[in-house]
Amino acid sequence: MQQPPDIKEPPPGCPAHGNIQLYGPRFGSDPDSHYEQLRALGPSAPVDIAPGVQVELVTSYDAALYILQNPASFVRDSRRWNALNEGRIPEDSPALPMMGYRPNALFSDGAAHARLRQAVTDSLAGVNELQLVRQTQQSADYLISQFSTDRLGQAELMADYARPLPLLVFSDLFGCPPDIGDRVIMGISGIFDGTPEADQVLGSALSELIALKRRRPGQDLTTRLMEHSAQLTDEEVLHQLVTMLSGGTAPLTATIGTSSALILDDDWQPGLPVEDAVTRVLWNYAPIANYAAHYPTHDVELGDRTIKANDPVLISFAAANTDPRLAEHREQLSAKAHLAFGAGPHACPARDAAFMIAVTAVESLLNRLPDIEVRVPFKDLSWVPAPWSRSLVSLPVRFTPRPVTPMPSQPQPQPRVPETAASPAPPAPAPAPRPATPPAPKPKAGLFSRFLAWTRGE
């Protein structure tokens, strides 16, 4: 199945018309039918990824793999984007934050990409697997402890568990102190929620973290990235950290949520391991659904379609993984042959770590709340109506509430009065107390501060 598609120098092409829209509630409710329509047009087809933004979407597994593994003809630097350079992309387009150029490994090519990628890969290689599992379990235990005492025995797992868990794990891996970790989580959460100035909050927090690690290096991913032989500047370090945060948290949130929903559904076969659920999600509900914009270095023909140089070509990981032509070969393919983590030189450098975090998160949930069940069948759950990711809007569950265990109160020792023959003299009268100025209320601690305090038993 991994044969190069018929890509060659083009004959004259024809203009696109009547593009399928890959955004909005209609797409979000049934993306598979959209992919089916697109497959009928060939290995790729023009779509609108946002209002006024046309891209070529690759739905064929073979064509996707060929493009991902052919960096000589398909590059990632979006500064080549024809429509953007010609002023044809709306300034407020939701496609710009996802496709616009950033100085990181994701949008780099050639030697620049190799340098940044090596720094990231080597830094991630220093993460201890057992430590990562413990960090994930501890983060899971904390979050479960926060919602499992609900007297009705109900929770919304996306907001209460799947979204915050990766942020706690990453803040710990990056070596954030409590206050910086709070702002990192606030910033990255705000970016995904569309909160104004969230970019500035995240950038400021990471700049402080980098300055701190310059003064006091630690045994953490940030320090390893800064001390790498590639000698990244502080600005380069910041952009790689942003990439790891944004590229790691959202897909993990989607994977944890969808895997939990799948394994808790009545149609799931009891006894199958959690790894099977996560693998099925990566194949059938790719967390990063449509992304990885490539720009042809020359005009190419893909099937019957002519693609001009520097027009964006997006990979539909969701459509490629569910390509019907794969069905007859699935038994021969490795369980890891899906494209959920990409392929080629830009493949996710943390695929094993991400898989481990997702499996550990779902296992922790099942172990801590053994009678947990979904309140809505899997087939009736709603999905985020965005083209970029495949993530549940919400995941309502019920369970037997866990009782709150109060911290035991420690008796205060009483001062010992020495025994004397004579009675003690009466104490001098104390001066009248002055009215105390009430202390200013402390700001509420952020998520990471509360988590660290919980780990210390506070």
VMD Tcl script that draws the C-alpha trace (Angstrom):
set ca {
  {0.00 0.00 0.00}
  {2.90 2.39 0.49}
  {3.54 2.94 -3.23}
  {4.19 6.49 -4.50}
  {1.01 7.91 -6.03}
  {0.93 9.13 -9.58}
  {2.54 12.54 -9.02}
  {4.23 14.04 -12.05}
  {4.77 17.31 -13.88}
  {1.35 18.76 -14.63}
  {-0.64 19.35 -17.77}
  {-2.82 22.49 -17.70}
  {-5.25 22.29 -14.77}
  {-8.80 23.45 -14.29}
  {-10.14 25.79 -11.61}
  {-11.78 24.47 -8.46}
  {-15.42 25.16 -7.79}
  {-18.08 24.17 -5.28}
  {-15.64 23.39 -2.46}
  {-16.77 21.24 0.46}
  {-16.61 23.18 3.73}
  {-14.50 21.57 6.44}
  {-15.78 23.66 9.32}
  {-18.99 24.37 11.21}
  {-21.57 22.20 12.97}
  {-22.47 20.19 9.87}
  {-18.89 19.07 9.38}
  {-18.33 18.53 13.11}
  {-21.38 16.29 13.43}
  {-20.41 14.00 10.54}
  {-16.88 14.45 9.19}
  {-16.78 10.91 7.78}
  {-19.46 11.67 5.19}
  {-17.44 14.72 4.10}
  {-14.34 12.57 3.66}
  {-16.37 10.03 1.67}
  {-17.49 12.76 -0.74}
  {-13.91 13.99 -1.09}
  {-12.54 10.51 -1.82}
  {-14.88 10.29 -4.79}
  {-12.95 13.23 -6.30}
  {-9.56 11.48 -6.14}
  {-6.59 11.30 -3.75}
  {-7.04 15.00 -3.01}
  {-9.64 17.70 -3.50}
  {-10.06 21.43 -2.85}
  {-11.85 22.34 0.38}
  {-12.53 25.47 2.36}
  {-10.76 25.03 5.69}
  {-12.22 28.35 6.90}
  {-14.32 31.08 5.28}
  {-12.38 32.39 2.29}
  {-9.48 29.95 2.78}
  {-9.04 27.22 0.16}
  {-6.54 24.37 0.55}
  {-5.94 21.06 -1.19}
  {-6.88 18.24 1.20}
  {-5.24 14.82 0.81}
  {-7.56 11.96 1.81}
  {-5.60 9.00 0.38}
  {-3.31 7.07 2.72}
  {-0.76 6.43 -0.03}
  {-0.71 10.03 -1.23}
  {-0.48 11.35 2.34}
  {2.45 9.06 3.12}
  {4.21 10.04 -0.09}
  {3.92 13.77 0.65}
  {4.96 13.38 4.29}
  {8.05 11.45 3.23}
  {9.03 13.70 0.31}
  {10.49 16.92 1.82}
  {12.31 17.78 -1.40}
  {9.07 18.49 -3.25}
  {6.78 19.41 -0.34}
  {8.11 21.87 2.26}
  {6.55 23.26 5.45}
  {7.54 26.95 5.43}
  {4.19 28.75 5.19}
  {5.82 32.02 4.17}
  {5.50 30.55 0.66}
  {1.67 30.57 0.85}
  {0.45 32.23 -2.36}
  {-2.95 33.42 -1.15}
  {-1.50 34.86 2.04}
  {1.24 36.74 0.21}
  {-1.32 38.09 -2.27}
  {-3.60 39.40 0.50}
  {-6.41 36.93 -0.21}
  {-6.64 35.54 3.33}
  {-8.88 37.47 5.79}
  {-6.79 39.05 8.54}
  {-9.05 37.59 11.24}
  {-9.20 34.12 9.68}
  {-9.11 31.23 12.20}
  {-6.78 29.49 9.74}
  {-3.95 31.96 10.37}
  {-3.08 30.88 13.95}
  {-2.93 27.28 12.73}
  {-1.14 27.78 9.41}
  {0.82 31.02 9.85}
  {4.60 30.79 10.06}
  {6.33 30.40 13.43}
  {10.09 29.99 13.94}
  {9.94 26.41 15.18}
  {10.76 22.94 13.91}
  {7.22 22.43 12.63}
  {7.50 25.22 10.04}
  {11.18 24.74 9.14}
  {12.92 22.78 6.41}
  {16.36 21.47 5.58}
  {19.27 22.27 7.89}
  {17.23 24.67 10.04}
  {14.66 21.96 10.69}
  {17.31 19.33 11.39}
  {18.99 21.56 14.01}
  {15.79 22.41 15.89}
  {14.38 18.91 15.58}
  {17.53 17.32 16.99}
  {17.44 19.60 20.02}
  {13.81 18.71 20.72}
  {14.29 14.98 20.12}
  {17.37 14.72 22.32}
  {15.70 16.70 25.11}
  {12.65 14.44 25.04}
  {14.91 11.37 25.07}
  {16.07 12.42 28.53}
  {12.57 11.93 29.98}
  {12.52 8.88 32.26}
  {9.60 6.61 31.32}
  {8.90 5.48 34.87}
  {8.99 9.06 36.07}
  {6.59 10.06 33.29}
  {4.14 7.33 34.31}
  {4.36 8.44 37.96}
  {3.80 12.07 37.00}
  {0.75 11.10 34.94}
  {-0.65 8.91 37.73}
  {-0.14 11.66 40.30}
  {-1.80 14.25 38.06}
  {-4.68 11.83 37.44}
  {-5.10 11.10 41.15}
  {-5.26 14.80 41.96}
  {-7.85 15.61 39.32}
  {-9.99 12.60 40.21}
  {-9.86 13.61 43.87}
  {-11.28 17.01 42.92}
  {-14.43 15.75 41.19}
  {-15.01 12.27 42.65}
  {-16.54 13.64 45.88}
  {-19.44 15.24 44.02}
  {-22.51 14.25 46.02}
  {-24.44 13.39 42.85}
  {-21.59 11.27 41.52}
  {-21.40 13.16 38.25}
  {-18.61 14.87 36.31}
  {-17.77 16.20 32.87}
  {-14.55 14.40 31.98}
  {-13.33 16.68 29.20}
  {-13.25 19.78 31.41}
  {-12.50 18.03 34.71}
  {-9.93 15.50 33.54}
  {-8.88 15.21 29.89}
  {-8.04 18.91 29.37}
  {-6.12 19.72 32.58}
  {-4.18 16.44 32.87}
  {-1.69 17.02 30.01}
  {-1.12 20.57 31.25}
  {-0.15 19.35 34.72}
  {2.21 16.74 33.25}
  {3.88 19.22 30.90}
  {4.28 21.91 33.56}
  {6.05 19.34 35.70}
  {8.24 18.08 32.83}
  {9.25 21.65 31.96}
  {10.36 22.28 35.54}
  {7.93 25.12 36.22}
  {7.74 26.62 39.70}
  {4.14 27.05 40.95}
  {3.51 30.64 39.84}
  {4.99 30.17 36.37}
  {3.20 26.84 35.94}
  {-0.10 28.54 36.75}
  {0.45 31.12 34.02}
  {1.65 28.55 31.48}
  {-1.59 26.62 32.00}
  {-3.64 29.83 31.89}
  {-1.94 30.90 28.64}
  {-2.17 27.65 26.71}
  {-5.77 27.08 27.89}
  {-6.64 30.61 26.82}
  {-5.18 30.07 23.36}
  {-7.43 27.08 22.76}
  {-10.42 28.91 24.28}
  {-9.80 32.05 22.20}
  {-9.11 34.23 25.26}
  {-7.70 37.67 24.35}
  {-4.00 38.19 25.17}
  {-3.50 34.49 26.01}
  {-0.48 34.48 23.67}
  {1.14 37.23 25.74}
  {0.42 35.42 29.02}
  {2.03 32.22 27.72}
  {5.00 34.03 26.17}
  {5.68 36.03 29.33}
  {5.51 32.93 31.54}
  {7.85 30.92 29.32}
  {10.30 33.84 29.08}
  {10.45 33.94 32.88}
  {10.93 30.17 32.97}
  {13.86 30.39 30.53}
  {15.46 33.22 32.51}
  {15.05 31.18 35.69}
  {16.71 28.13 34.13}
  {19.62 30.31 32.96}
  {20.21 31.26 36.59}
  {19.32 27.91 38.15}
  {19.45 24.95 35.72}
  {17.47 21.88 36.73}
  {16.83 18.28 35.81}
  {14.02 19.13 33.42}
  {13.16 19.30 29.75}
  {13.59 23.09 29.55}
  {17.15 22.94 30.88}
  {18.08 20.09 28.54}
  {16.76 22.07 25.58}
  {18.76 25.15 26.63}
  {21.96 23.19 27.22}
  {21.78 21.22 23.96}
  {24.76 21.37 21.64}
  {22.58 23.07 18.99}
  {22.95 26.20 21.18}
  {19.44 27.52 20.74}
  {18.83 31.17 21.53}
  {16.31 32.00 24.25}
  {13.80 32.97 21.55}
  {14.29 29.62 19.81}
  {13.87 27.78 23.11}
  {10.63 29.66 23.75}
  {9.17 28.77 20.35}
  {10.06 25.07 20.72}
  {8.40 25.01 24.17}
  {5.27 26.61 22.71}
  {5.24 23.98 19.96}
  {5.55 21.13 22.44}
  {2.81 22.59 24.61}
  {0.32 23.32 21.83}
  {1.23 20.24 19.79}
  {1.10 17.99 22.83}
  {-1.78 19.09 25.02}
  {-4.67 19.33 22.53}
  {-4.08 15.92 20.86}
  {-3.59 14.28 24.26}
  {-6.80 15.83 25.54}
  {-8.66 14.45 22.54}
  {-7.06 11.00 22.86}
  {-7.74 10.68 26.59}
  {-11.34 11.85 26.20}
  {-12.22 9.72 23.18}
  {-10.46 6.61 24.54}
  {-12.33 6.96 27.84}
  {-15.65 7.35 26.01}
  {-14.92 4.36 23.81}
  {-13.92 1.99 26.60}
  {-16.86 3.03 28.81}
  {-19.42 2.54 26.04}
  {-21.70 -0.48 26.16}
  {-20.44 -1.63 22.75}
  {-16.84 -1.99 23.97}
  {-15.77 -5.61 24.38}
  {-14.99 -6.22 28.09}
  {-11.52 -7.45 28.88}
  {-9.71 -5.69 26.05}
  {-6.73 -3.68 27.32}
  {-6.70 0.11 27.43}
  {-3.93 0.06 24.80}
  {-6.46 -1.33 22.31}
  {-8.84 1.56 22.94}
  {-6.11 4.17 22.49}
  {-4.86 2.48 19.31}
  {-8.40 2.35 17.90}
  {-8.80 6.07 18.60}
  {-5.53 6.87 16.81}
  {-6.72 4.93 13.77}
  {-10.40 5.89 13.62}
  {-10.60 9.25 15.44}
  {-7.25 10.85 14.70}
  {-6.83 13.62 17.33}
  {-5.14 15.88 14.78}
  {-7.66 15.45 11.99}
  {-6.53 17.82 9.22}
  {-3.21 19.66 9.47}
  {0.44 19.59 8.40}
  {0.28 22.13 5.57}
  {2.85 21.45 2.85}
  {3.81 23.74 -0.03}
  {4.90 22.16 -3.34}
  {8.21 23.51 -4.60}
  {6.92 23.11 -8.17}
  {3.59 22.48 -9.88}
  {2.54 18.87 -9.43}
  {-0.32 16.64 -10.51}
  {-2.00 14.55 -7.86}
  {-4.41 12.13 -9.51}
  {-6.41 14.35 -11.88}
  {-5.71 17.49 -9.88}
  {-3.09 20.10 -10.72}
  {-1.59 21.75 -7.65}
  {0.34 24.95 -8.15}
  {3.65 25.59 -6.47}
  {3.22 27.23 -3.05}
  {-0.49 26.48 -2.77}
  {-1.13 24.75 0.59}
  {-1.67 21.00 0.67}
  {-3.11 19.75 3.96}
  {-3.00 16.14 5.12}
  {-6.25 14.66 6.37}
  {-4.87 12.22 8.91}
  {-8.46 11.30 9.78}
  {-9.40 10.46 6.19}
  {-6.09 8.75 5.36}
  {-6.32 6.46 8.40}
  {-9.85 5.40 7.42}
  {-9.09 5.09 3.69}
  {-11.26 2.15 2.49}
  {-8.33 0.93 0.34}
  {-6.52 0.09 3.59}
  {-9.19 -2.39 4.71}
  {-7.81 -5.33 2.73}
  {-4.30 -4.67 4.06}
  {-5.04 -3.81 7.71}
  {-4.12 -7.30 8.95}
  {-0.66 -6.96 7.40}
  {-0.10 -3.46 8.76}
  {1.49 -2.76 12.11}
  {-0.80 -1.34 14.78}
  {1.45 1.73 14.61}
  {1.07 2.22 10.84}
  {-1.58 4.89 11.36}
  {-0.68 8.48 10.53}
  {-2.04 10.04 13.74}
  {1.53 11.01 14.70}
  {2.49 11.94 11.14}
  {5.35 10.37 9.20}
  {8.64 11.36 7.64}
  {11.02 14.05 8.94}
  {8.24 15.98 10.71}
  {6.67 13.00 12.51}
  {5.85 13.60 16.17}
  {9.07 13.10 18.19}
  {7.10 12.16 21.32}
  {4.75 9.50 19.97}
  {5.77 6.85 22.52}
  {5.53 9.28 25.43}
  {2.14 10.52 24.24}
  {0.81 6.97 23.93}
  {2.08 6.19 27.44}
  {0.43 9.28 28.95}
  {-2.92 8.50 27.29}
  {-2.93 4.85 28.40}
  {-1.89 5.74 31.97}
  {-4.58 8.45 32.19}
  {-7.38 6.10 31.13}
  {-6.11 3.25 33.35}
  {-5.93 5.59 36.35}
  {-9.52 6.69 35.78}
  {-10.79 3.09 35.60}
  {-8.78 2.02 38.65}
  {-9.85 4.93 40.85}
  {-13.52 4.87 39.79}
  {-14.25 1.22 38.92}
  {-18.00 1.74 38.48}
  {-17.73 4.83 36.28}
  {-20.06 4.88 33.28}
  {-20.99 7.34 30.54}
  {-24.31 9.15 30.70}
  {-24.53 9.51 26.91}
  {-23.85 6.66 24.41}
  {-20.71 7.08 22.34}
  {-22.68 7.44 19.11}
  {-24.63 10.41 20.54}
  {-21.66 12.44 21.80}
  {-20.92 15.79 20.17}
  {-17.63 16.70 18.53}
  {-15.86 20.04 18.30}
  {-16.88 21.56 14.92}
  {-13.33 22.49 13.89}
  {-11.34 21.03 10.99}
  {-8.05 20.72 12.85}
  {-8.85 18.25 15.61}
  {-11.25 15.45 16.44}
  {-12.19 16.07 20.05}
  {-15.33 15.60 22.11}
  {-17.18 18.69 23.27}
  {-18.09 17.02 26.55}
  {-18.10 13.60 28.19}
  {-20.67 13.38 31.03}
  {-20.16 10.44 33.40}
  {-21.64 9.06 36.63}
  {-20.03 7.06 39.44}
  {-20.37 6.26 43.13}
  {-19.21 9.37 45.01}
  {-16.10 8.95 47.11}
  {-16.34 10.23 50.67}
  {-14.29 13.25 51.64}
  {-11.53 12.23 54.04}
  {-10.81 15.19 56.32}
  {-7.27 15.82 57.47}
  {-6.97 14.70 61.12}
  {-6.70 17.66 63.47}
  {-3.60 17.65 65.62}
  {-4.11 18.63 69.32}
  {-2.15 21.71 70.28}
  {0.32 21.11 73.15}
  {-0.49 23.04 76.30}
  {2.31 24.97 78.07}
  {3.56 23.20 81.15}
  {3.31 25.20 84.40}
  {6.26 24.49 86.73}
  {5.31 23.28 90.18}
  {6.41 25.72 92.95}
  {5.63 26.05 96.62}
  {4.53 29.64 96.28}
  {1.66 30.83 94.20}
  {2.73 32.69 91.06}
  {2.35 36.43 90.99}
  {-0.58 37.64 88.97}
  {0.46 38.74 85.51}
  {0.60 42.43 84.66}
  {-2.43 43.65 82.74}
  {-1.90 43.45 79.01}
  {-2.13 46.66 76.97}
  {-5.33 47.16 75.06}
  {-4.95 45.63 71.62}
  {-4.85 47.98 68.66}
  {-7.32 47.27 65.91}
  {-5.52 45.12 63.38}
  {-5.51 45.99 59.71}
  {-7.16 43.06 57.91}
  {-4.69 41.36 55.58}
  {-5.29 41.73 51.88}
  {-7.00 38.65 50.44}
  {-4.59 36.34 48.71}
  {-5.27 35.71 45.03}
  {-6.67 32.26 44.35}
  {-3.92 29.80 43.56}
  {-3.83 28.45 40.02}
  {-4.21 24.84 38.96}
  {-0.52 23.95 39.10}
  {-0.05 25.60 42.51}
  {-3.02 23.69 43.91}
  {-1.72 20.45 42.44}
  {1.76 20.93 43.96}
  {0.24 21.82 47.33}
  {-1.87 18.64 47.16}
  {1.23 16.52 46.45}
  {2.79 17.99 49.63}
  {-0.29 17.14 51.69}
  {-1.21 20.77 52.24}
}
mol new
graphics top color blue
foreach p $ca { graphics top sphere $p radius 0.5 }
foreach p [lrange $ca 0 end-1] q [lrange $ca 1 end] { graphics top cylinder $p $q radius 0.2 }
display resetview
